[in-house]
Amino acid sequence: MADAALKQAIIEGEMVVAPGVYDLISALIADRMGFRALYITGYGAVASHLGLPDAGIATMTEMLGRVGQIAKMTETPIIADADTGYGGLLNVHHTVRAYEAAGVSAIQLEDQEFPKKCGHTPGRTVVPAEDMAKKIRVAVDSRENDDFLIVARTDSRTSLGLDEAIRRGRAYAEAGADIVFVEAPESETELAEIAESIDAPVLANMVNGGSTPVLRADRLHELGFALAIFPGAGFLAAGAALETVYDDIKVNGTTTERSKLYDFGAFNRLVGFEEVWAFDKRYA
């Protein structure tokens, strides 16, 4: 069931900051840190699960398995990337029902043509705005609880310009989206114009190395944003750390002070070994 705390935070005007999680290790670590929400990044989930790019390759069933397990093992409200809804209107209906049943609190749907691509890579095309508005209406009608939020994303800024992206954002809000997400604005001025022009809670996507300047959450709130997601920071940090430690082992034959390692005892507790030990003590 969706956690009403996320919707309430947005209603009360709080700035919701959500780090990107992509597997259970990243999710368990982030879940303990007091964030208002966690964002399940499609890019990171596909890369970690399949070793493939975020290009519409993963199926709804594959993504739902990852999303559901993360939601099951965490307490923080989850915003989950669901690409284009994995097909037409009937697919959107089933995707919304499945994600809501899995326990997430918000689902993100985008207006790219299938197969979609990462929002900060070239070659993206979008469907007609009217088609996406229908998807949003289906998504709204399909949810069972109003606490389950619909995030409508438009990827039109890159190919069709800022004015069209704002027009679409407004149309998606009118169709019933709870949150509007204009992907890949290219300056702080554009971010400000988006927040000013759309009469709905708006989301900013802070992608390290992407098309949009990465701003502090308090600055984004000043500009008028309700949410900020940092989808890539976790897996980019993990990739850098893994490359360092593996190179350390290769070059030095062991781990040295170069490698910054999570404490083994703390990691045991993170993944729940204390429960195993308590069970063994009681029964074994």
C-alpha positions in Angstrom: 0.0 0.0 0.0 1.2 3.5 -0.8 2.6 5.5 2.1 0.5 8.6 2.7 3.6 10.4 4.2 4.9 11.2 0.7 1.7 12.9 -0.5 1.4 14.7 2.8 4.9 16.1 2.7 4.2 17.5 -0.8 0.9 19.0 0.3 2.6 20.7 3.3 5.2 22.2 1.0 8.2 20.2 2.2 11.1 19.7 -0.1 11.3 15.9 -0.8 14.8 14.7 -1.7 15.1 11.2 -3.0 18.4 9.4 -3.7 18.5 6.9 -6.5 18.5 3.2 -5.4 19.0 0.4 -7.8 19.5 -2.8 -5.8 18.9 -4.1 -2.2 22.3 -3.0 -0.9 21.8 0.6 -2.0 18.2 0.5 -0.9 18.9 -0.8 2.6 21.7 1.8 3.2 19.5 4.7 2.0 16.5 3.4 3.9 18.3 4.0 7.2 19.2 7.6 6.5 15.9 9.4 7.0 15.0 10.5 3.5 11.4 11.4 2.7 11.5 9.1 -0.3 13.7 6.7 -2.3 13.8 6.7 -6.1 14.2 3.4 -7.9 16.1 4.4 -11.0 15.4 2.4 -14.1 18.9 3.1 -15.5 20.5 1.7 -12.3 18.1 -1.2 -11.9 18.6 -2.4 -15.5 22.4 -1.9 -15.4 22.7 -3.8 -12.1 20.2 -6.6 -13.0 21.0 -7.1 -16.7 24.3 -5.3 -17.4 22.5 -3.4 -20.2 21.6 0.2 -21.1 18.4 1.9 -20.1 16.9 1.6 -23.6 13.5 -0.1 -23.1 15.1 -3.6 -22.9 13.8 -4.7 -19.4 10.3 -5.9 -19.3 7.6 -4.9 -16.8 7.9 -8.3 -15.1 11.6 -7.9 -14.7 11.3 -4.4 -13.2 8.4 -5.3 -11.0 10.5 -8.1 -9.4 13.2 -5.6 -8.5 10.7 -2.9 -7.4 8.6 -5.2 -5.3 11.6 -6.6 -3.4 13.0 -3.2 -2.7 9.6 -2.0 -1.4 9.2 -5.1 0.7 12.6 -4.6 2.4 12.4 -0.9 3.1 10.2 1.5 5.2 10.8 4.8 3.2 8.2 5.7 0.6 9.3 4.6 -2.9 9.0 6.5 -6.2 9.5 3.9 -9.0 10.4 4.5 -12.6 8.0 2.6 -14.9 9.3 3.9 -18.3 6.4 4.3 -20.7 4.1 2.0 -18.8 5.4 -0.9 -20.9 3.0 -0.5 -23.8 -0.4 0.9 -24.6 -3.3 2.0 -22.4 -4.1 -1.5 -21.2 -0.5 -2.1 -20.3 -0.5 1.2 -18.3 -3.6 0.0 -16.4 -1.9 -3.3 -15.4 1.4 -1.6 -14.7 -0.2 0.9 -12.3 -2.1 -1.9 -10.5 1.0 -4.0 -10.2 3.3 -1.3 -8.9 0.7 -0.1 -6.4 0.2 -3.7 -5.2 4.0 -4.0 -4.9 3.9 -1.3 -2.2 5.4 1.7 -3.9 4.1 5.2 -3.2 4.5 6.8 -6.7 4.9 5.6 -10.2 6.8 7.6 -12.9 5.5 7.4 -16.5 7.0 9.1 -19.5 6.0 10.3 -22.9 8.8 8.7 -25.0 8.1 6.5 -27.9 8.9 2.8 -27.2 11.6 1.7 -26.9 12.6 4.5 -24.5 16.1 5.7 -23.7 17.7 7.4 -20.7 16.6 11.0 -20.5 20.1 12.4 -20.7 21.2 10.5 -23.8 20.5 11.5 -27.4 18.0 10.2 -29.9 14.9 10.3 -27.8 11.5 10.8 -29.5 8.1 11.4 -27.9 4.6 10.4 -28.6 1.8 13.0 -29.2 0.9 14.8 -26.1 -2.7 13.7 -26.4 -1.6 10.1 -26.3 0.3 10.6 -23.1 -2.6 12.5 -21.5 -4.7 9.4 -22.1 -2.1 7.3 -20.4 -2.2 9.7 -17.4 -6.0 9.5 -17.2 -5.8 5.7 -17.4 -3.2 5.7 -14.6 -5.3 7.9 -12.4 -8.4 5.7 -12.9 -6.5 2.5 -12.4 -5.0 3.3 -8.9 -7.0 2.0 -5.9 -5.8 4.6 -3.4 -5.3 8.4 -3.9 -2.2 8.2 -1.8 -0.5 6.4 -4.7 0.9 9.3 -6.8 1.2 9.6 -10.6 4.4 11.3 -11.8 4.1 12.4 -15.5 7.5 12.9 -17.2 8.0 14.6 -20.6 11.2 14.1 -22.6 10.2 16.7 -25.2 12.6 19.5 -24.0 15.6 18.1 -26.0 13.8 17.5 -29.3 10.9 20.0 -29.3 12.1 22.8 -27.0 11.3 24.2 -23.6 7.9 25.8 -24.6 6.6 22.5 -25.8 7.8 20.7 -22.7 6.0 23.2 -20.5 2.9 22.9 -22.6 3.0 19.2 -22.1 3.6 19.5 -18.4 0.5 21.6 -18.1 -1.5 19.2 -20.1 -0.4 16.2 -18.0 -1.3 18.1 -14.8 -4.7 18.8 -16.3 -5.1 15.1 -17.1 -4.6 14.3 -13.5 -0.9 13.8 -12.8 0.0 14.5 -9.2 3.6 15.5 -10.0 5.1 16.8 -13.3 8.6 16.0 -14.3 10.1 17.9 -17.2 13.3 16.0 -18.2 16.6 17.5 -19.1 16.3 21.3 -18.8 19.6 22.9 -19.7 20.0 25.8 -17.3 19.0 27.2 -14.0 16.9 29.7 -15.9 15.0 26.9 -17.6 14.4 25.1 -14.2 13.0 28.4 -12.8 10.7 28.8 -15.8 9.4 25.2 -15.5 8.6 25.6 -11.8 6.9 29.0 -12.4 4.9 27.9 -15.4 3.3 24.6 -14.3 0.5 24.7 -11.7 1.4 21.4 -10.0 4.1 20.0 -7.9 7.2 19.7 -10.1 10.2 17.3 -9.9 13.8 18.1 -10.7 16.1 15.4 -11.9 19.7 15.9 -10.8 21.8 13.7 -13.0 25.6 14.0 -12.4 27.1 14.4 -15.8 23.7 15.0 -17.5 22.2 17.9 -19.3 20.8 19.7 -16.3 22.9 21.7 -13.8 23.0 19.9 -10.5 21.8 22.3 -7.8 21.3 22.0 -4.1 17.9 20.9 -2.9 17.4 24.1 -1.0 18.0 26.1 -4.2 15.6 24.0 -6.1 13.0 24.6 -3.4 13.5 28.3 -3.7 12.9 28.0 -7.5 9.6 26.3 -6.8 10.3 22.5 -7.0 8.6 20.1 -4.7 10.9 17.1 -5.3 14.5 16.4 -6.3 15.8 13.0 -7.3 19.5 12.1 -7.6 19.1 8.8 -9.6 22.7 8.2 -10.7 24.7 9.3 -7.7 24.5 5.9 -5.9 25.6 3.7 -8.8 28.2 6.1 -10.0 29.7 6.2 -6.6 29.5 2.4 -6.3 31.2 2.0 -9.7 34.0 4.3 -8.7 34.5 2.5 -5.4 34.5 -1.0 -7.0 37.0 0.1 -9.7 39.3 1.4 -7.0 39.2 -1.7 -4.8 39.5 -4.1 -7.6 42.5 -2.2 -9.0 44.0 -2.1 -5.5 43.8 -5.9 -5.3 45.2 -6.4 -8.8 48.1 -4.0 -8.3 49.0 -4.7 -4.7 47.8 -8.2 -4.2 45.5 -7.1 -1.3 43.4 -4.2 -0.2 45.3 -1.2 1.1 44.4 2.2 2.5 43.3 3.1 -1.0 40.2 1.1 -0.6 37.4 2.5 1.6 35.5 -0.5 2.8 32.2 -0.8 4.6 32.7 -2.3 8.0 32.1 -6.1 7.8 30.2 -6.3 11.1 28.0 -3.3 10.1 27.3 -5.0 6.8 26.2 -8.2 8.5 23.7 -6.1 10.5 22.6 -4.2 7.4 21.5 -7.4 5.6 19.9 -9.0 8.7 22.3 -11.5 10.1 21.4 -10.5 13.7 18.0 -12.1 13.0 19.7 -15.3 11.8 21.9 -15.5 14.9 18.9 -14.9 17.2 17.0 -17.7 15.3 19.9 -20.1 15.7 20.3 -19.3 19.3 16.6 -20.0 20.0 16.1 -23.1 17.8 19.5 -24.5 16.8 
